[in-house]
């Protein structure tokens, strides 16, 4: 299931993670502030997302793995992302 995703300098990438050890981490883009809407609700607890595959990873309570990283669960559904530093009506990735 792939859908048309806007691209450009003012639209977040298809996939991003907040963990610096992840290959999908991009500190420069995260500093801009990335807003995530999952299933129509704005979420602030997203650890990683993928727009084209339609999922987000969120922390599963306060549980940690043996390395001290938070355990996450993958939730499936429509995902939209935008840069919060662009104001009221920014371009949104993942919107039809």
C-alpha positions in Angstrom: 0.0 0.0 0.0 1.8 3.1 -1.2 0.2 6.5 -1.6 1.3 9.7 -3.2 3.5 11.6 -0.8 4.5 15.2 -1.2 8.2 15.9 -1.1 10.4 18.9 -0.8 12.2 21.0 1.7 9.0 22.0 3.6 7.7 18.4 4.0 9.1 15.9 6.5 10.6 12.6 5.1 8.5 9.5 4.7 10.2 7.9 7.7 11.8 9.4 10.8 12.9 8.3 14.3 13.8 10.2 17.4 16.4 7.6 18.5 19.9 8.8 17.5 21.0 5.2 17.0 18.4 4.7 14.3 19.3 5.0 10.6 16.1 7.1 10.2 17.3 9.7 12.7 17.8 13.3 11.4 18.6 15.8 14.1 18.5 18.8 11.8 14.9 18.0 10.7 13.8 17.1 14.2 15.0 20.5 15.5 12.4 22.1 13.3 9.7 20.3 15.2 7.7 17.6 13.4 3.9 17.3 14.1 2.3 13.9 13.7 -1.4 13.1 13.1 -2.2 9.4 13.5 -5.8 8.3 12.7 -7.0 11.9 12.7 -5.5 12.7 16.2 -2.4 14.7 16.8 0.1 12.6 18.7 3.1 13.9 20.8 4.4 10.5 22.0 5.6 9.1 18.6 9.1 7.5 18.7 9.2 6.6 14.9 6.8 6.9 12.0 6.5 5.7 8.4 3.9 7.4 6.2 4.1 5.1 3.2 3.7 2.0 5.3 1.0 3.6 7.6 2.4 3.0 11.1 3.8 4.7 14.1 5.8 3.4 17.1 4.9 4.7 20.5 6.4 3.9 23.9 4.7 1.0 25.8 4.3 2.5 29.2 7.4 2.9 31.3 8.9 -0.5 30.4 12.5 -0.6 29.3 14.5 -3.2 27.5 17.8 -4.7 28.8 19.8 -1.8 27.3 17.6 0.9 29.0 15.7 1.9 25.8 11.9 2.2 26.0 9.9 -0.7 24.7 7.7 0.4 21.8 4.6 -0.9 20.1 3.7 -0.5 16.4 0.3 0.9 15.6 -1.1 0.8 12.1 -3.2 3.5 10.4 -3.1 6.6 8.3 -0.1 8.9 9.3 0.4 12.6 8.4 3.5 14.7 9.2 4.4 18.4 9.0 7.0 20.8 10.2 5.7 22.8 13.2 7.9 25.8 12.4 5.9 26.7 9.3 3.0 28.2 11.2 -0.8 27.6 10.9 -1.2 25.9 7.5 2.0 24.0 6.7 2.3 21.5 3.8 1.5 18.0 5.1 3.1 14.7 4.0 0.7 11.8 3.8 -2.5 13.8 3.0 -4.3 12.8 -0.2 
